[in-house]
Amino acid sequence: MLAVRRIPSQHPSQGEEKTDMLDELVMDKEQDELFKRYFNQAHAEVLKYIPSRFIAETPTDLEPVFREYPDWRQDRDFNLWLNAPDTFVINYRKSIDIKIEQFIVYYILYKWLLNKSPSDAKMYEDRLEPTLRGILSLLTKRTEPVRRLPNFP
């Protein structure tokens, strides 16, 4: 959509070349491996931000990471199992999924546009931190207040 909005007028003014932004901004099948790399980097960024007490062991993470030639023939999704306490509000589960998906989209767009359109990349970069804070905020919502022991000497 960004490339379509940036298509220059059909009649460029004098001294201005007509360029097609679709070729410049659209990530197509030729960049499939780059997309998967950005996708995996986004996963790492999400995991880096979520506190370890919420992360449950995910069986899909047992696959070896290092390969000489990555095999992208199979579509592999990002699986993240969270270990929430009994007081977690289960209604937030879908919202957490949506926020993680938002972060992954923003991260991929940020990395893709970094060299192609820095002003647009900055817009997506500015969205990353608030989205991560939103994920953490949803993870810490409880049905009961957190009880703490008094803190005095």
Buried (B, 14 or more C-beta within 10 A) or exposed (E): EBBEEBEEEEEEEEEEEEEEBEEEBBBEEEEEEEBBBBBBBBBEBBBEBBEEEBBEEEEEEEEEEEEEEEEEEEEEEBEBEBEBEEEBEEEBEEBBEEBBEBBBBBBBBBBBBBEBBEEBBEBBBEBBEBBBEBBBBBBBBEEEEEEEEEEEE
